[in-house]
Every structure is written in structure tokens, then in C-alpha cells.
Amino acid sequence: MKKTINTERQPIKLWLDDVEAGTMEQAKHLANLPFIHKHIAVMPDAHLGYGMPIGGVMATDDVVIPNAVGVDIGCGMCALQTSLTSISTDNLKSIMALIRGSVPVGFKHHKKKQDRRLMPKTRGSAPLSELPIASREYNNALTQLGTLGGGNHFIEIQKGSDGHIWIMIHSGSRNLGYKVANYYNKLAIKLNRKWGSKISPKWQLAFLPVNSKTGISYLLEMNFCLDFALANRKLMMERTKDAFLAMMAPVTFDQFINIAHNYAALETHFHKQVFVHRKGATRAREGELGIIPGSQGTPSYIVRGKGNRDSFESCAHGAGRKMGRKQAQRQLDLRAEQKRLNDQGIIHEIRHQRDLDEAAGAYKDIDEVIENQLDLIEVIVSLKPLAVIKG
């Protein structure tokens, strides 16, 4: 941990030296909420979000805040080690072509509904009919299952420091999570106004009591989205494995590692059960394997958590943006970013000026991000990118 800010109602603990003004303002809003447990934790990849910073961790007493989970509920990472120790450029290109043929990217969905047996079940005893948004969007979600999405989502083939070829996928709950997040945030705003909440609407932190009908409904739908996002990554991983088997058989695959970074969960911290909101942050319990990806063209890391109490057993979820998307498209040099990738021999997706929002220059230095959280995690394997598919 780099420093602690003690100027607000509750402390803010920071794992980075430089915090942009907007991000710090949002962290202070969190620290002044009346239901905060202990302190706010800000991870080393933190940057401005809606209501709560991306890279923020917050524990609350008996309330949940939809905007502190975000619109891509359950977004996260999965990774898989293969038995391969090398792969040719020609095979890489063929594998990537097969993946593109089976995994829709961007706004594209499958033309046919996917197998219902791959969809998650509702948690507890609640039937799907009691989840208003998930039940309404269920059929649409069947065409979104096994699709990558856009933005910073990716499928990447990597070479590990352990000598093996790895597969890594970053994606979330697609339009389902977006619909659930917006519905309950709007409902929370309406109810907070009705209750006469003293929390400024400008903070974008409307809350729901977890024991209220609406709070219970949100948590059910949030968890369904969390499970859908995992099912989505699993299906994309299976189709990526199929591509490898088609080109490189025989090949075997090791343990599937999965970690989410946009959710709220009931956990015990400092001897109390609280709802830990991780928005662009991943859980890092002692001994737990996690994934911290870099940006396009920089290393990613398989890590093991140290269970640090001050971070609510959390760590960063990636490199973290240092430029907004439009800013990166305006300011970064297309040829320079392409050269950076080409010189490393990476098969990449930076082809036009509009692609610069996902160039390495738009992100923080991943090695500095890792260095700033060595009290939270230890690095197990570093992964060098070989080829990437972006949404």
C-alpha cells in the first residue's frame, strides 16, 4: 500500500502514487457514504468510472449499490495452459481464423440460439420468472452466449514463462448484464429520491437495502449475470480449444482459471459480514489463483493472492486506462503503436485510427501496476502475447 488518506469520514487506502483528480473525487464520495465498513481500497490500476472508480473496492453494511458493480456485471478473465511449448505463425493465424469463425465479436451475436443446457440456473430457490430482466432477456441471451463483445474484451494466445502456450479470454455478461445494471440503478435512483436520501444524486451512488424486495431482486439478477458471464467465457474457451485441436492435435489443456471483477458478494472482513463491491478489481484470497492482464502488446500475469486484509483480499484487474477512448484515438500515433506490436511479432488488431483506444499507449504500465501490489499478490507465470482478437 502506498498511502492512506484520512481527510474523509472513512480512510481511503491507495495502492498507487498518482491518482487523477476525478478518480480521487469518486473515492472520497465512497468514503463519505454512511454505510461504509472500515475504509475504501483503491487498486493500482484505478481510473475514473461511473459513480465508483474502476479499480475500487468497497465494503458496505446491508446495502448494495448497482453503480458500484457496473454495467458489465460479472465481467472477468479466464485462462488455460496448453501442453504446447511452441506454435508457428502459420498455425497461429489458422487458429485465429477458426476462432473468428465460431466466436462473434463486437455487437455481433450468434444467428442461432445456443444450447439451453449451457445457461446458468438461478441461485437459491427463486425461479427464473422472479427475475424480471433475466427472464425477459433470456432468449436474447441464448444468442449472446459464447460471444466476445467489444471494448477491451479479447481472446489472446500467449507464451508463458513456464514454457507453455496459454489461452486467455476477457469478457462479461453482454447485453444481459447491461440491461440488469441500468434497470436497477434507475430503480435505486427513484427509490432514493422517494426515501429522501441525503446522498447527492450527482455522486451516482444510489443504493438498495439488501433485505428489501428490490435489493433481493437485484442480487438474484446480479448473480445470474455473474454466472452467465462465466458460462459465456467457458463456451468461448471450448471453441478456442476446438480451434487448437483442429490445427495442433494432439494437445491437452490444464486447469481452467476464472476470476470475475465486477460484482458484489457477502463476505466476512474485520469480523463482520459485509457486501464487498469489486468494480474493476479481483478477489485475491490467500493461495487463490488470479489473472491480471496487460494491454494489447504487453505481458499478462497469472498470480496467487496473499489475502491482504487492507484490500479486502483484492487486487487489480488489469493495467488500467490512462487515456479515455476518444483521447487515445486523437493523441496516439497509429504507426508508432503498430510498430511497437510488429517489432514483437504479435498478430494484433491495431489497423485503423479508431483502434487506438485499445492500443498499449492508452493504458498504464502493467509492470508498474504489478510492482505496486506485491503485498497483495505474487506472480506465478508471466505471459507474452503472440496473437490477439479484439472486439
Number of C-alpha atoms within 10 A of each C-alpha: 19 12 11 14 14 12 11 15 15 19 18 22 21 25 26 19 10 11 17 11 11 13 22 20 17 22 26 20 19 28 25 17 16 13 14 20 20 17 25 26 27 29 31 31 31 31 25 23 18 16 24 31 26 29 29 33 32 26 28 21 17 17 18 29 25 31 24 30 28 28 25 25 33 29 29 27 28 21 24 19 20 18 15 18 12 10 15 8 14 9 13 20 13 16 23 21 13 18 21 16 12 16 22 20 20 14 13 15 21 18 10 9 14 17 10 12 7 15 19 17 15 19 14 7 7 12 11 18 11 13 19 14 20 23 15 13 15 15 13 16 25 20 17 27 29 30 25 30 24 15 14 15 21 21 27 22 27 23 24 21 13 13 13 17 23 24 24 25 25 22 28 32 32 28 19 26 29 16 17 26 24 15 15 24 23 14 17 23 18 12 16 19 15 9 9 8 13 10 17 12 13 8 14 19 25 26 22 25 15 18 12 12 10 16 21 15 18 25 20 20 27 28 21 26 29 26 21 28 28 27 19 26 28 19 17 23 23 12 19 24 19 17 22 23 14 14 14 14 11 10 13 12 14 11 9 12 15 19 23 27 29 26 28 27 16 14 13 13 17 11 7 10 16 22 24 26 27 31 31 30 30 28 24 25 20 14 13 15 20 29 28 23 23 25 23 26 25 20 20 25 23 19 22 20 23 20 20 16 12 17 26 26 21 29 38 34 30 28 27 25 22 18 18 15 17 11 13 23 20 14 14 18 15 19 13 11 17 20 12 17 22 13 8 13 14 20 20 19 18 20 12 11 15 15 16 25 24 25 27 24 22 23 22 20 19 23 14 13 23 25 15 21 21 15 16 28 28 19 17 14 18 18 24 22 28 21 23 21 20 21 19
